[in-house]
Amino acid sequence: MSDPDRPLEPTPEQVERYRADGFLVVEDLLDHQELRALRDRWAALFEHSWETGIAPDEVNYTPGVTPADMTRQLCNAWKADRVVAATTLSVRNASFSARLAGLDGVRIAQNNLIWKPPSGKALLAHQDAAYLEWMVPPNMTTCWVALDDTAADTGTIFYLRASHLWGRTPAGGVFHAPEDWLGHLRRSAPAGEATDLVPIEVPAGGASFHDGWTWHGSPPNERADAERRAIISHYIDARTRWHPEVAHPVYSRYRRPGEAEMDEAFFPVVWRSDGYRTPWLGDYTTNDTTGGRPGPSPR
């Protein structure tokens, strides 16, 4: 377990494994205090109670409307809640992700809160970077943190080992509750490639990191007595720019006309090797996991 406000450096062996497999497991990223703070906020967020007064960019769950067995998702909930922000925008997560990817700095592109209820349905096996055609370069490094003990039969995330080496495939398939969660992967796999699927089974507070081109997804939760919650942070190279000709239906609203650079008000630089960090992040996340008062909302 490590301090969220301090850089975390992977070992050479961890970097080697990440680049060979396309993912890396870290079993004890969050301490009990940070884990408890996130769990305490969870239900209110999915009831659409936004601590900052700002809604997430995408809300894929409405109480009483969304079917009870659908896996629930909030995108960019760090804008809605500063406890979520304290983990997503932590120096620890961002620096570790950057070093695994060989980057000098990263900014946050998006975070997700995923809640797979008991007997909850699957999420499609996919490559994250296939959805980033509106960025240059289209890649990311993801930190996936479990808030519950995970097991293969509770619908944990599965990775296809070394699949980031297969190359780039366009997005396809139905993301939420697909009939066959591996269908898009099978149609996209190069002929003769082995499918070494690895379930991430970690205790609560454990994490995995993966490359943007690593195939991953999650099967249905086979258990009626267990839920699976995760907080996910997608980091991009701090030098990433807007694609000049491709727009995203949600996130391109944050692009100023005629500008290629991403605005730090919406895509803050979380960590850079020269010590730079978007200035307002310190006040925004200070003391949130230790019971102190949160700082001001982002500008």
C-alpha positions in Angstrom: 0.0 0.0 0.0 1.3 3.5 -0.8 0.7 7.2 -0.2 -1.6 8.6 -2.9 0.3 11.9 -2.9 3.7 10.5 -3.6 5.0 9.1 -6.9 5.1 5.3 -7.1 7.8 3.7 -9.2 7.4 0.3 -10.7 10.3 -2.1 -10.6 12.2 -3.1 -13.8 10.6 -6.5 -13.5 7.1 -5.0 -13.3 7.7 -2.8 -16.4 9.0 -5.8 -18.3 6.0 -7.9 -17.4 3.6 -5.1 -18.2 5.1 -4.6 -21.7 5.2 -8.3 -22.4 1.7 -9.2 -21.1 -0.1 -5.9 -21.7 -1.2 -5.7 -18.1 0.2 -5.9 -14.5 -1.5 -6.9 -11.2 -0.7 -5.0 -8.0 -2.5 -6.6 -5.1 -2.4 -3.8 -2.4 -2.6 -0.4 -4.0 -5.2 1.2 -1.7 -5.1 1.2 2.1 -8.2 0.5 4.2 -8.9 4.2 4.8 -9.0 5.2 1.1 -11.0 2.0 0.3 -13.6 2.8 3.0 -14.0 6.4 1.8 -14.7 5.3 -1.7 -17.2 2.7 -0.6 -19.0 5.2 1.7 -19.6 7.5 -1.4 -20.7 4.7 -3.7 -24.4 4.3 -3.2 -25.1 8.1 -3.2 -23.3 8.5 -6.5 -25.4 5.9 -8.2 -28.5 7.6 -6.7 -27.4 10.7 -8.6 -26.3 12.6 -5.6 -23.4 14.7 -6.8 -21.2 16.1 -4.0 -19.8 18.9 -6.1 -23.1 19.7 -7.8 -21.7 18.6 -11.2 -23.0 15.5 -12.9 -20.6 12.9 -14.4 -20.2 13.2 -18.2 -22.0 9.9 -18.8 -24.5 8.3 -16.5 -25.4 4.8 -17.5 -27.6 4.0 -14.6 -30.9 5.5 -13.4 -32.5 4.0 -10.1 -35.8 2.4 -10.8 -35.4 2.6 -14.5 -32.2 0.6 -15.5 -32.8 -3.2 -15.2 -31.5 -4.5 -11.9 -29.1 -7.0 -13.6 -27.4 -4.4 -15.8 -23.8 -3.5 -14.9 -23.9 0.2 -13.9 -21.5 2.8 -15.0 -20.6 6.5 -14.3 -18.0 8.2 -16.5 -16.0 11.1 -15.1 -17.5 10.8 -11.6 -14.3 12.6 -10.4 -16.1 15.8 -11.4 -19.0 14.9 -9.3 -17.2 13.7 -6.1 -13.9 14.8 -4.6 -13.3 11.5 -2.8 -13.4 9.8 -6.2 -11.2 12.6 -7.5 -8.6 12.0 -4.8 -8.0 8.4 -6.0 -8.4 9.1 -9.8 -6.2 12.2 -9.7 -3.6 10.7 -7.3 0.1 11.2 -8.0 0.5 7.5 -7.0 -1.7 6.1 -9.7 -0.7 8.5 -12.4 3.1 8.2 -11.9 3.0 4.4 -11.8 0.9 4.3 -15.0 3.2 6.7 -16.8 6.3 4.8 -15.9 4.8 1.5 -17.0 4.0 3.1 -20.4 7.4 4.9 -20.7 5.8 8.3 -20.6 7.2 11.5 -19.0 3.8 12.7 -17.9 0.0 11.8 -18.1 -3.3 13.6 -17.8 -6.7 12.1 -17.0 -8.8 11.3 -20.0 -11.7 9.7 -18.2 -12.6 7.7 -15.2 -15.3 5.1 -14.7 -17.2 3.7 -11.7 -18.3 0.2 -12.5 -20.9 -1.6 -10.4 -21.7 -5.2 -11.4 -24.6 -6.3 -9.1 -25.2 -9.8 -8.0 -26.0 -11.9 -11.1 -25.1 -8.8 -13.2 -24.6 -8.9 -16.9 -21.4 -8.9 -18.9 -19.3 -6.1 -20.4 -17.9 -6.6 -23.9 -14.3 -7.7 -24.5 -12.7 -4.7 -26.2 -9.6 -2.5 -26.7 -10.0 0.9 -24.9 -7.9 2.7 -27.4 -10.3 1.7 -30.2 -12.7 4.3 -28.8 -10.1 7.1 -28.9 -10.1 8.1 -32.6 -10.7 11.7 -31.5 -7.3 11.8 -29.8 -3.7 12.0 -31.2 -2.1 9.6 -30.3 -5.1 7.2 -29.6 -3.8 5.3 -26.6 -4.1 5.2 -22.8 -2.8 3.4 -19.7 -5.6 2.3 -17.4 -5.6 1.8 -13.6 -8.4 -0.6 -12.5 -9.0 -0.8 -8.8 -11.3 -3.4 -7.1 -13.4 -2.2 -4.2 -14.5 -5.8 -3.4 -12.6 -9.0 -3.3 -12.7 -10.3 -6.9 -13.0 -13.9 -8.3 -13.5 -15.4 -11.7 -17.2 -16.2 -10.9 -18.1 -12.7 -9.7 -17.6 -11.1 -13.1 -14.1 -9.7 -12.6 -12.1 -8.2 -15.4 -10.3 -10.6 -17.7 -7.3 -9.8 -19.8 -6.1 -11.6 -22.9 -2.4 -11.9 -22.3 -0.1 -10.2 -24.9 -3.1 -9.2 -27.0 -1.8 -5.6 -27.2 0.7 -7.0 -29.7 -2.0 -8.0 -32.1 -2.5 -4.6 -33.6 -5.4 -2.1 -33.7 -9.0 -3.2 -34.4 -11.9 -0.8 -34.8 -14.5 -0.7 -32.0 -17.4 -3.0 -32.5 -20.0 -5.1 -30.8 -22.5 -4.2 -28.0 -20.7 -2.9 -24.9 -23.3 -3.2 -22.2 -24.9 -6.7 -21.7 -23.7 -8.4 -24.9 -25.1 -11.8 -25.6 -21.6 -13.0 -26.2 -19.0 -10.9 -24.3 -16.1 -12.6 -26.3 -17.8 -12.3 -29.7 -16.0 -9.1 -30.9 -12.7 -10.5 -29.7 -13.1 -13.8 -31.5 -14.0 -12.0 -34.8 -11.0 -9.7 -34.4 -8.3 -12.2 -33.3 -5.5 -12.9 -35.8 -5.6 -16.5 -37.2 -3.8 -19.0 -35.1 -3.4 -16.7 -32.0 -3.9 -18.3 -28.6 -6.6 -16.9 -26.3 -5.0 -16.9 -22.9 -7.7 -15.2 -20.8 -6.6 -14.2 -17.3 -9.1 -13.4 -14.6 -7.9 -10.7 -12.1 -8.5 -12.1 -8.7 -7.4 -9.6 -6.1 -8.5 -8.5 -2.6 -10.4 -5.3 -2.2 -7.9 -2.4 -2.8 -5.9 -4.5 -5.3 -5.5 -3.2 -8.8 -4.4 -4.0 -12.3 -2.9 -1.7 -15.0 -3.3 -2.3 -18.7 -2.3 -0.9 -22.1 -5.0 0.8 -24.3 -4.7 -2.0 -26.9 -4.9 -4.9 -24.5 -8.1 -6.9 -25.1 -10.2 -7.1 -21.9 -13.8 -7.4 -20.7 -15.8 -9.1 -18.0 -18.3 -12.0 -18.1 -21.6 -12.1 -16.2 -21.5 -12.3 -12.4 -22.4 -15.9 -11.7 -23.0 -15.2 -8.0 -26.2 -14.1 -6.5 -24.5 -13.2 -3.2 -21.7 -11.0 -4.4 -21.3 -7.6 -6.1 -18.2 -6.3 -8.0 -17.3 -2.6 -7.8 -14.3 -0.9 -9.4 -12.9 2.6 -9.9 -11.1 2.9 -13.1 -8.8 5.7 -14.3 -7.7 6.2 -17.9 -4.5 8.2 -18.3 -3.2 9.6 -21.6 0.2 11.0 -22.6 0.3 14.6 -21.3 1.2 15.7 -24.8 -2.0 14.2 -26.3 -3.9 16.6 -28.7 -7.3 16.7 -30.3 -7.7 15.0 -33.6 -8.2 17.8 -36.2 -11.0 16.0 -38.1 -12.7 13.6 -35.6 -15.1 14.7 -32.8 -16.5 12.8 -29.9 -20.2 13.3 -29.1 -19.5 13.9 -25.4 -15.9 15.0 -24.8 -15.4 17.3 -27.8 -17.6 19.8 -26.0 -14.5 20.6 -24.0 -12.5 21.6 -27.1 -12.1 25.3 -27.9 -12.6 26.1 -31.6 -9.3 26.1 -33.6 -7.2 24.7 -30.7 -5.4 21.4 -30.7 -4.2 21.4 -27.1 -6.4 19.8 -24.4 -7.6 22.2 -21.7 -6.3 21.4 -18.2 -9.6 22.5 -16.7 -11.1 19.3 -18.1 -8.1 17.1 -18.8 -5.7 18.0 -16.0 -2.1 16.9 -16.0 -2.0 14.5 -13.0 1.7 13.8 -12.9 4.8 14.8 -14.9 8.4 13.7 -14.3 9.6 17.3 -13.9 7.3 17.8 -10.9 4.5 19.7 -12.8 0.9 19.0 -11.9 -2.1 21.1 -12.9 -2.2 23.7 -10.1 -5.8 23.4 -8.9 -5.6 19.7 -8.3 -4.0 20.1 -4.9 -6.9 22.1 -3.4 -9.5 20.0 -5.2 -8.3 16.7 -3.7 -6.7 17.7 -0.4 -7.7 15.6 2.7 -10.7 14.0 1.0 -9.8 10.5 2.1 -8.8 11.6 5.6 -12.0 13.3 6.7 -11.0 16.9 6.0 -13.0 19.4 4.1 -12.7 19.2 0.3 -11.2 22.0 -1.6 -12.9 24.2 -4.3 -14.5 22.7 -7.4 -12.4 22.7 -10.6 -12.5 25.8 -12.7 
